[in-house]
Amino acid sequence: MLIKDILSVLEQMAPLAYAEDFDNVGLLTGSPDTTATGVLVCHDALESVIDEAINKNCNLVVCFHPILFSGLKKITGKNYVERAIIKAIKNDIAIYAVHTALDNHQYGVNKIFCDALGLTNTKVLIPKENYIRKLVTYTIPENHTKLRNALFDAGAGNIGNYENCSFNSQGLGTYQGNENSNPEVGNRGEFMENTEIKIEVTFEKHLESKILKALFSNHVYEEVAYEIYSLNNSHQNIGLGMTGEFTEPMEEKAFLNFVKDKMQAGGIRHSAYTGKPIKKVAVLGGSGSFAIKNAIASEADAFLTADLKYHQFYEAEGKLLLADIGHFESERYTKNYIVDYLTKKIPNFAFILSEENTNPVKYL
């Protein structure tokens, strides 16, 4: 099996197009055409993790955080990033990062977070904007079903819990081909009025080339008439953060102790108690201070995230309990999820969970 075969499965798990623009996801080092000897899955691809990969005969390291985040002008081994990259390249080890591609996935980091706490009725906290597009095309009735099904197969027509969604209407199309035309219906030079079916489907923007390939491959017209629109609709299943609910509410202190235990947090910093029971919880794995207002707007009783600054605790405004449980802790179970996913998809290959604890924060 080649490394690129495993990367294809990883991109099914967390499409790179879901990642935030600032991020650096995907293959960071190595060649996708190399034969894979083993895969080590970790949180951070530090030098110690590369050593672990060497010792366990793994030439692909799949990490959550990208070890290469900003550009490097020199690679001399002067810091932990450069040392890890040098060792990986010297030992022909590929590094692949998922980060916000998995953050934004409906079954990714924040669903894993919710599941660890036993939260149900989960919904995306900050849906992704400007990600949905709409295709409109026209064809003859005889071609309608084949063309529409091809568009579905390419990924069009998925809305929430529904698939194969489209709108179809019948109308009158007109055309007149010149002397170089080869019309499917009628003759060149002849003005035609013909019954046509209008097909309308939505799709995620990263699928556009695949959708257009299906359109052109399955349409019978010599010249395919189509339109693509960018929609302002939010994508309800892609985005940062998530909300969920407990079956039974908890008292605030009991809730924080429960979270500390479940997420194995060394400590929790939190805002003043509100005096209200905790039933609805907003979560955002990693640095989530930007989402405090979103959590309040969602009417959550508590917001769990990491990397909060002093003044940001004031932003709770007594409307919810704001808790910083630690960056690593909020993403703790992500690497387990990746290993489980890959093992289910490729059961006859070795996927190894890293034993290295790469959390840089220690507690006294």
C-alpha positions as CSV (number, residue, x, y, z in Angstrom):
1,M,0.0,0.0,0.0
2,L,1.3,3.5,-0.9
3,I,1.1,6.4,1.4
4,K,-1.2,8.2,-1.0
5,D,-3.8,5.4,-0.5
6,I,-3.8,6.1,3.2
7,L,-4.0,9.9,2.6
8,S,-7.1,9.3,0.5
9,V,-8.8,7.7,3.4
10,L,-7.7,10.5,5.7
11,E,-9.2,13.1,3.3
12,Q,-12.5,11.2,3.5
13,M,-12.3,11.5,7.3
14,A,-11.4,15.2,7.2
15,P,-11.6,16.9,3.8
16,L,-8.8,19.4,3.5
17,A,-11.2,21.9,2.0
18,Y,-12.9,22.1,5.5
19,A,-9.8,23.6,7.0
20,E,-9.5,27.2,8.0
21,D,-7.6,29.5,5.6
22,F,-4.9,30.2,8.1
23,D,-4.1,26.6,8.7
24,N,-1.5,24.3,7.2
25,V,-3.0,20.8,6.8
26,G,-2.3,17.9,4.6
27,L,1.1,16.3,3.7
28,L,3.9,18.3,5.2
29,T,6.9,16.1,4.4
30,G,7.5,13.0,2.3
31,S,6.3,11.6,-0.9
32,P,2.8,10.2,-1.4
33,D,4.2,7.6,-3.8
34,T,6.3,5.8,-1.1
35,T,5.2,2.4,0.1
36,A,3.8,2.7,3.6
37,T,5.5,0.5,6.3
38,G,3.4,1.6,9.2
39,V,1.4,4.6,10.5
40,L,1.9,6.3,13.8
41,V,-0.9,8.6,15.0
42,C,-0.1,11.4,17.4
43,H,-1.2,14.8,18.7
44,D,2.0,16.7,17.9
45,A,4.8,15.4,15.6
46,L,7.7,16.4,17.9
47,E,11.2,15.0,17.6
48,S,10.4,12.4,20.2
49,V,7.4,11.2,18.1
50,I,9.6,10.9,15.0
51,D,12.0,8.7,17.1
52,E,9.0,6.6,18.1
53,A,8.0,6.2,14.5
54,I,11.6,5.1,13.6
55,N,11.6,2.6,16.4
56,K,8.2,1.2,15.4
57,N,9.0,1.1,11.6
58,C,6.4,3.7,10.7
59,N,7.2,5.9,7.8
60,L,4.0,8.0,8.0
61,V,3.1,10.1,11.0
62,V,-0.4,11.4,11.2
63,C,-0.6,14.3,13.6
64,F,-3.4,16.6,14.7
65,H,-1.5,19.8,15.0
66,P,0.8,20.7,12.0
67,I,4.4,20.8,13.1
68,L,5.0,23.2,10.2
69,F,2.5,26.0,10.8
70,S,4.3,29.1,9.5
71,G,7.0,29.3,6.8
72,L,10.6,28.4,7.5
73,K,13.4,30.4,5.8
74,K,16.1,28.2,7.3
75,I,16.2,24.7,8.6
76,T,19.3,24.4,10.9
77,G,17.9,22.5,13.9
78,K,17.8,25.6,16.2
79,N,14.3,24.9,17.5
80,Y,11.9,22.0,18.1
81,V,10.1,22.4,14.8
82,E,13.3,22.4,12.7
83,R,14.7,19.4,14.6
84,A,11.6,17.3,14.0
85,I,11.5,18.2,10.3
86,I,15.2,17.4,9.8
87,K,14.8,14.0,11.6
88,A,11.7,13.2,9.5
89,I,13.4,14.0,6.2
90,K,16.6,12.2,7.1
91,N,14.6,9.0,7.9
92,D,12.2,9.3,5.0
93,I,9.2,9.8,7.3
94,A,6.1,11.5,5.9
95,I,4.1,13.8,8.1
96,Y,0.4,14.5,7.5
97,A,-1.7,17.0,9.6
98,V,-5.5,17.2,9.9
99,H,-6.0,20.1,12.4
100,T,-9.0,22.4,11.5
101,A,-10.1,20.0,8.7
102,L,-11.1,17.7,11.5
103,D,-12.1,20.6,13.8
104,N,-14.8,21.6,11.3
105,H,-16.1,18.1,10.6
106,Q,-19.5,17.2,12.1
107,Y,-18.0,14.0,13.5
108,G,-14.6,15.6,14.3
109,V,-12.9,17.1,17.3
110,N,-15.9,18.7,18.9
111,K,-18.2,15.7,18.4
112,I,-15.5,13.6,20.0
113,F,-15.4,16.2,22.8
114,C,-19.2,16.0,23.2
115,D,-19.2,12.2,23.1
116,A,-16.6,12.0,25.8
117,L,-18.9,14.0,28.1
118,G,-22.0,12.0,27.0
119,L,-23.8,15.0,25.4
120,T,-26.6,14.4,23.0
121,N,-28.7,16.5,20.5
122,T,-25.4,17.9,19.2
123,K,-25.3,20.9,16.8
124,V,-22.5,22.9,15.2
125,L,-21.9,26.1,17.2
126,I,-20.5,28.3,14.4
127,P,-21.6,27.0,11.0
128,K,-19.2,27.5,8.1
129,E,-20.2,30.4,5.8
130,N,-19.9,30.8,2.0
131,Y,-19.4,27.1,1.5
132,I,-22.5,26.0,-0.3
133,R,-23.0,26.4,-4.1
134,K,-25.9,25.7,-6.4
135,L,-25.8,24.2,-9.9
136,V,-28.7,24.8,-12.3
137,T,-28.7,22.9,-15.6
138,Y,-31.2,22.0,-18.4
139,T,-31.6,18.8,-20.4
140,I,-34.2,16.8,-22.3
141,P,-36.5,14.5,-20.4
142,E,-34.8,11.4,-21.8
143,N,-31.5,12.4,-20.2
144,H,-32.9,13.8,-17.0
145,T,-32.7,10.8,-14.6
146,K,-29.3,9.7,-15.8
147,L,-27.8,13.2,-15.4
148,R,-29.4,13.9,-12.1
149,N,-28.2,10.5,-10.6
150,A,-24.7,11.2,-11.9
151,L,-24.7,14.6,-10.0
152,F,-25.9,12.8,-6.9
153,D,-23.1,10.2,-7.2
154,A,-20.6,13.1,-7.5
155,G,-21.8,14.5,-4.1
156,A,-24.5,17.0,-5.1
157,G,-27.8,17.1,-3.3
158,N,-26.8,16.5,0.3
159,I,-28.6,18.6,2.9
160,G,-28.2,17.7,6.5
161,N,-29.6,14.3,7.1
162,Y,-30.9,14.0,3.6
163,E,-29.2,13.1,0.3
164,N,-30.3,13.0,-3.4
165,C,-32.1,16.4,-2.9
166,S,-32.9,18.4,-6.1
167,F,-35.6,20.5,-7.6
168,N,-36.8,19.7,-11.1
169,S,-39.2,21.7,-13.3
170,Q,-40.3,21.4,-16.9
171,G,-40.2,24.3,-19.3
172,L,-39.6,25.3,-22.9
173,G,-36.1,25.7,-24.2
174,T,-35.1,27.4,-27.5
175,Y,-32.0,27.2,-29.6
176,Q,-30.7,27.5,-33.1
177,G,-27.4,25.9,-34.1
178,N,-25.1,27.3,-36.7
179,E,-23.5,25.4,-39.6
180,N,-20.9,23.9,-37.3
181,S,-23.3,22.6,-34.7
182,N,-24.4,19.1,-34.1
183,P,-27.6,19.3,-32.1
184,E,-29.0,16.3,-30.2
185,V,-32.5,17.3,-31.1
186,G,-33.4,19.0,-34.4
187,N,-31.2,20.1,-37.3
188,R,-28.4,22.7,-37.7
189,G,-29.8,26.1,-38.7
190,E,-33.2,25.2,-37.5
191,F,-34.9,27.2,-34.8
192,M,-36.0,24.7,-32.1
193,E,-38.5,24.9,-29.3
194,N,-38.1,21.9,-27.1
195,T,-39.4,20.5,-23.8
196,E,-36.6,20.6,-21.2
197,I,-36.1,19.7,-17.5
198,K,-34.4,22.2,-15.3
199,I,-32.4,20.5,-12.5
200,E,-31.3,22.4,-9.4
201,V,-28.9,20.9,-6.8
202,T,-26.7,22.3,-4.1
203,F,-23.2,21.0,-3.2
204,E,-20.1,21.8,-1.1
205,K,-17.8,24.1,-3.0
206,H,-14.7,21.8,-2.8
207,L,-16.7,19.3,-5.0
208,E,-17.2,21.7,-7.9
209,S,-14.7,20.1,-10.3
210,K,-16.1,16.6,-9.6
211,I,-19.7,17.9,-10.1
212,L,-18.8,19.6,-13.4
213,K,-17.0,16.4,-14.6
214,A,-20.2,14.4,-13.9
215,L,-22.3,17.1,-15.6
216,F,-20.2,17.1,-18.8
217,S,-19.8,13.3,-18.9
218,N,-23.5,12.6,-18.6
219,H,-25.2,15.4,-20.5
220,V,-26.3,14.7,-24.1
221,Y,-26.1,18.3,-25.4
222,E,-23.1,19.4,-27.5
223,E,-23.1,22.7,-25.6
224,V,-24.1,22.2,-21.9
225,A,-26.0,25.1,-20.4
226,Y,-25.4,25.5,-16.7
227,E,-25.1,28.1,-14.0
228,I,-23.3,28.0,-10.6
229,Y,-24.2,30.3,-7.7
230,S,-22.5,30.9,-4.4
231,L,-25.1,30.8,-1.6
232,N,-25.2,32.8,1.6
233,N,-26.6,29.8,3.5
234,S,-24.7,28.6,6.5
235,H,-23.5,24.9,6.3
236,Q,-25.3,23.4,9.3
237,N,-23.0,20.3,9.5
238,I,-19.6,22.0,9.0
239,G,-18.1,24.5,11.4
240,L,-16.3,25.2,14.6
241,G,-17.5,24.2,18.1
242,M,-20.6,22.3,19.0
243,T,-23.5,22.3,21.5
244,G,-25.0,19.3,23.2
245,E,-27.2,18.4,26.2
246,F,-27.1,16.2,29.3
247,T,-30.1,14.0,29.9
248,E,-30.2,15.4,33.5
249,P,-28.8,18.8,34.6
250,M,-25.8,19.0,36.9
251,E,-24.9,21.5,39.7
252,E,-22.0,23.7,38.5
253,K,-19.3,22.4,40.8
254,A,-20.3,18.8,40.2
255,F,-20.2,19.6,36.5
256,L,-16.7,20.9,36.6
257,N,-15.5,17.9,38.6
258,F,-17.1,15.6,36.0
259,V,-15.4,17.4,33.1
260,K,-12.1,17.3,35.0
261,D,-12.4,13.6,35.4
262,K,-13.6,12.8,31.9
263,M,-11.1,15.0,30.1
264,Q,-8.3,14.1,32.5
265,A,-7.6,17.8,33.1
266,G,-4.8,18.8,35.4
267,G,-6.9,21.8,36.5
268,I,-9.8,24.0,35.3
269,R,-9.9,27.8,35.3
270,H,-13.4,29.1,35.3
271,S,-15.6,32.2,35.6
272,A,-17.8,32.9,38.6
273,Y,-20.6,30.5,39.2
274,T,-24.0,31.6,37.8
275,G,-26.1,29.6,40.3
276,K,-27.9,27.8,37.5
277,P,-27.8,24.1,36.7
278,I,-25.8,22.9,33.7
279,K,-27.8,21.1,31.0
280,K,-26.8,22.6,27.7
281,V,-23.1,22.8,27.0
282,A,-21.1,24.5,24.3
283,V,-17.6,23.1,23.5
284,L,-14.8,24.1,21.2
285,G,-11.6,22.1,21.3
286,G,-8.4,24.1,21.3
287,S,-8.3,27.9,21.5
288,G,-11.9,29.1,21.6
289,S,-12.1,32.5,23.1
290,F,-13.4,34.0,19.9
291,A,-16.6,31.8,20.3
292,I,-17.7,33.1,23.8
293,K,-20.4,35.3,22.3
294,N,-21.6,32.4,20.1
295,A,-21.8,30.2,23.1
296,I,-23.9,32.8,24.9
297,A,-26.1,33.3,21.9
298,S,-26.7,29.5,21.7
299,E,-28.2,29.8,25.3
300,A,-25.7,27.3,26.6
301,D,-25.3,27.0,30.4
302,A,-21.6,26.4,30.1
303,F,-18.8,26.8,27.5
304,L,-15.8,24.5,27.6
305,T,-12.7,25.5,25.7
306,A,-9.0,26.5,26.2
307,D,-6.4,29.3,26.2
308,L,-8.6,31.9,27.7
309,K,-6.9,35.2,28.8
310,Y,-7.6,37.0,32.1
311,H,-10.1,39.6,30.8
312,Q,-12.0,37.0,28.7
313,F,-13.5,35.4,31.8
314,Y,-15.4,38.7,32.3
315,E,-17.2,38.1,29.0
316,A,-19.2,35.3,30.6
317,E,-21.3,38.3,32.0
318,G,-23.0,35.9,34.4
319,K,-24.9,34.4,31.5
320,L,-23.0,31.1,31.5
321,L,-20.2,29.2,33.2
322,L,-17.0,29.7,31.2
323,A,-14.3,27.1,31.7
324,D,-10.7,26.7,30.4
325,I,-9.9,23.0,30.7
326,G,-6.5,23.1,28.8
327,H,-5.7,23.0,25.1
328,F,-4.4,19.4,24.9
329,E,-7.1,18.2,27.3
330,S,-9.9,19.5,25.1
331,E,-8.5,17.6,22.1
332,R,-7.3,14.6,24.1
333,Y,-9.3,11.9,22.3
334,T,-8.7,13.0,18.8
335,K,-5.8,10.7,18.0
336,N,-7.8,7.7,19.3
337,Y,-10.6,8.6,16.9
338,I,-8.1,8.8,13.9
339,V,-6.7,5.4,14.7
340,D,-10.2,3.9,15.1
341,Y,-11.3,5.4,11.8
342,L,-8.3,4.2,9.8
343,T,-8.5,0.7,11.3
344,K,-12.1,0.4,10.3
345,K,-11.4,1.6,6.8
346,I,-8.1,-0.4,6.3
347,P,-8.4,-3.3,8.7
348,N,-5.4,-5.2,7.3
349,F,-2.8,-2.5,8.0
350,A,-0.9,-1.4,11.1
351,F,-2.1,1.9,12.7
352,I,-0.3,2.6,15.9
353,L,-1.4,5.1,18.7
354,S,1.6,7.1,19.8
355,E,2.6,6.6,23.4
356,E,4.3,10.0,23.6
357,N,2.5,12.6,25.8
358,T,3.2,15.8,23.8
359,N,1.2,18.1,26.1
360,P,3.7,21.0,26.9
361,V,1.7,22.2,29.9
362,K,2.5,20.6,33.2
363,Y,0.6,21.0,36.5
364,L,2.0,21.2,40.0
